Amino acid sequence: MHEINFESIFNYYQRMVFDHIIAEYGESELANRPGALEDVACLALNQLPPRYVRHGLDTTFYISKEERQEMLNAVEAAVERAAEFVFKNPREIESGEVPRGELK
């Protein structure tokens, strides 16, 4: 049996979400709050369907321009909703309190 490498598997949306967050919020007020952008990433990714791949570059060649644009639009919308939620519901770092509310 050959060596199995599960570490090569990842959610294709992760890189798209991370890149969008850095581009849109990397210099924002949220970037100055410890953990806020990571919270945005988690909330955004939870809104998107998982799309697991082994080779991100290869995947780019298998999806159409239209499908890629739909994915980018979905990422943008998910990140915007998540960022708005995190901005309006800051985490209390000292107490560890996690905000409760509905992500709309």
GUSELUM-228473 format. One line per 8 residues: their letters; for each residue x, z, y of N, C-alpha, C, O. Coordinates in steps of 0.05 Angstrom, whole numbers. Each point is the difference from the previous one (the first is absolute). Layout:
a = X,Z,Y,X,Z,Y,X,Z,Y,X,Z,Y | ...
% end
This chain:
mheinfes = 17,0,-23,-17,0,23,18,0,25,20,14,1 | -28,-30,18,16,-1,25,-7,23,19,-21,13,-4 | 37,-9,24,-5,21,19,-24,-6,18,-2,-23,10 | -15,42,-7,-24,-4,17,5,13,27,10,23,2 | -16,-38,20,5,10,27,-26,0,15,-6,-20,14 | -8,42,-15,-25,2,15,4,3,30,-18,-4,16 | 43,11,-8,6,3,29,-1,-27,15,0,0,24 | 0,-22,-39,-2,-26,13,-28,-7,8,-5,-21,12
ifnyyqrm = -15,38,-20,-28,-6,6,-8,15,26,6,24,3 | -19,-38,15,-9,13,25,-26,-13,10,-7,-22,-9 | -6,36,27,-24,-10,12,8,-19,23,13,8,19 | -21,-33,-21,7,-20,20,-9,7,28,13,-7,19 | -36,21,-18,-10,8,26,18,21,14,-1,2,25 | 17,13,-40,16,20,13,18,-11,21,0,10,23 | 15,-30,-29,19,-12,20,-15,-11,23,8,3,23 | -31,-15,-28,-16,-12,22,-10,23,19,2,-3,24
vfdhiiae = -11,25,-36,-10,22,16,23,13,16,-2,5,24 | 24,0,-37,23,13,13,10,-18,23,5,10,22 | -3,-36,-27,10,-18,22,-19,0,23,8,0,23 | -34,0,-28,-20,0,22,1,26,15,-2,-1,25 | 5,23,-38,1,26,13,25,1,18,-2,9,23 | 24,-17,-32,25,0,16,-3,-18,24,8,7,22 | -19,-31,-26,-3,-19,22,-19,10,21,5,-3,24 | -28,15,-32,-21,8,19,3,28,10,-8,6,22
ygeselan = 20,12,-38,0,28,7,27,13,0,3,24,6 | 18,-39,-11,27,11,-2,10,13,26,17,18,-1 | -28,-26,24,8,11,26,-24,14,13,1,5,24 | -21,2,-39,-24,12,11,1,30,0,19,13,-10 | -40,-1,22,-2,29,0,-2,11,-29,11,21,-6 | -23,-36,-12,-2,9,-28,27,2,-13,5,17,-17 | 14,-34,25,27,0,-11,14,26,7,19,8,-14 | -28,6,35,13,25,8,-12,24,-14,10,23,3
rpgaledv = -32,-27,-18,-12,22,-15,12,0,-28,-3,-20,-14 | 16,41,5,11,1,-27,-21,-6,-21,-20,13,-2 | 26,-33,-15,-18,-6,-22,-24,-18,6,-14,-8,-18 | 9,3,44,-24,-15,7,0,-28,-11,-20,-10,-10 | 42,-4,13,1,-28,-9,-1,-2,-31,-11,-19,-11 | 21,39,-2,-2,1,-29,-29,5,-8,-10,-11,-20 | -4,28,35,-29,4,-5,-15,-26,5,-18,-6,-15 | 25,-8,36,-13,-26,5,4,-19,-23,-19,-13,-9
aclalnql = 43,12,-2,6,-17,-22,-17,7,-25,-11,-17,-13 | 9,43,7,-16,9,-23,-29,-7,3,-13,-11,-18 | 2,17,42,-28,-6,5,-6,-30,-1,-20,-8,-11 | 38,-8,22,-4,-29,0,2,-11,-28,-17,-16,-8 | 37,25,-8,3,-10,-27,-24,8,-18,-8,-15,-18 | -4,38,24,-23,8,-16,-25,-17,6,-19,1,-16 | 19,-16,38,-22,-17,6,3,-28,-12,-19,-15,-1 | 43,9,-8,6,-27,-10,0,0,-31,7,20,-13
ppryvrhg = -14,-43,1,2,-1,-29,29,-1,-9,16,-13,14 | -9,26,-36,27,-2,-9,7,-29,-9,-17,-13,-12 | 41,5,16,9,-26,-9,29,3,-9,19,-3,15 | -17,10,-40,27,6,-11,14,-25,-8,-11,-18,-13 | 37,17,19,17,-22,-6,27,10,-8,7,24,3 | 9,-42,-14,28,7,-6,19,-12,19,21,12,6 | -27,-35,5,18,-14,18,-16,-9,24,-14,-20,-1 | 18,34,23,-15,-7,24,4,-28,10,-19,-13,9
ldttfyis = 43,4,-9,6,-27,9,-14,-21,-17,-11,-20,10 | 11,24,-36,-14,-19,-18,-30,0,6,-12,-21,-1 | 1,44,7,-29,2,5,-7,-17,24,-22,-12,1 | 39,11,19,-5,-15,24,-6,-29,-6,-16,-13,13 | 30,2,-33,-4,-28,-8,-25,-5,-16,-9,-22,-2 | -3,43,-9,-23,-3,-17,-27,4,15,-21,-7,-11 | 22,16,35,-25,4,15,-1,-22,22,20,-8,11 | -44,0,-6,-5,-21,20,4,12,28,0,24,4
keerqeml = 3,-42,16,2,9,28,-25,15,8,1,20,14 | -24,-30,-23,-26,13,6,-1,28,-11,-9,18,13 | 17,-15,-39,-1,26,-12,19,19,13,-6,23,5 | 30,-32,2,19,16,15,-11,9,27,3,23,7 | -16,-41,7,-12,7,26,-22,21,-4,-3,18,16 | -13,-21,-37,-21,19,-5,12,28,-6,-10,20,9 | 32,-20,-23,14,25,-6,11,13,26,-2,24,4 | 14,-41,13,10,10,25,-22,11,18,3,21,12
naveaave = -26,-34,-12,-23,9,16,-10,27,-11,-6,18,15 | 5,-16,-42,-9,25,-12,20,23,6,-8,23,6 | 34,-29,-7,20,20,7,-3,9,29,0,24,5 | -3,-43,13,-3,7,28,-24,18,5,2,20,14 | -25,-27,-26,-24,16,3,4,28,-12,-8,20,13 | 19,-18,-36,4,26,-14,19,17,16,-6,24,3 | 27,-35,7,19,16,16,-12,9,26,4,23,8 | -19,-40,5,-13,7,25,-20,24,-4,0,19,16
raaefvfk = -16,-21,-37,-19,22,-6,15,26,-6,-7,21,9 | 29,-24,-25,15,24,-8,14,12,25,0,25,3 | 12,-41,13,13,10,24,-19,14,19,7,21,12 | -30,-32,-9,-20,12,17,-8,28,-11,-3,19,16 | -1,-18,-42,-7,25,-12,22,21,4,-6,23,7 | 31,-31,-13,22,19,3,4,9,29,5,23,5 | -9,-42,13,3,7,29,-21,20,8,6,19,15 | -31,-23,-24,-22,18,8,-1,26,-15,-12,19,8
npreiesg = 26,-19,-31,0,24,-18,28,8,-7,9,-3,-23 | 6,14,43,28,7,-6,2,22,-21,-16,18,-1 | 36,-21,-15,6,20,-21,13,24,14,17,-4,17 | -24,27,-26,12,24,11,24,6,-18,-2,12,-21 | 26,-21,30,24,3,-16,7,29,-7,7,6,-23 | -9,12,43,7,27,-5,-17,13,-22,10,14,-17 | -36,-18,18,-18,12,-19,-4,-16,-25,-9,11,-20 | 17,-36,20,-4,-17,-23,-28,-10,-2,-8,-13,-20
evprgelk = -9,18,40,-28,-8,0,-2,-30,0,12,-14,17 | -27,4,-35,-5,-29,-2,-27,-5,13,-20,13,-6 | 19,-33,24,-26,-5,14,-21,-10,-20,6,-14,-19 | -31,22,24,-22,-10,-16,-17,-18,17,-2,4,24 | -8,-24,-36,-16,-19,15,-3,-26,-16,10,-2,-22 | -25,-16,33,-5,-25,-14,15,-22,14,-1,-3,24 | 15,-13,-40,15,-23,10,-20,-23,2,-10,-9,-20 | 5,0,44,-19,-21,4,13,-27,6,-13,-20,4
% end
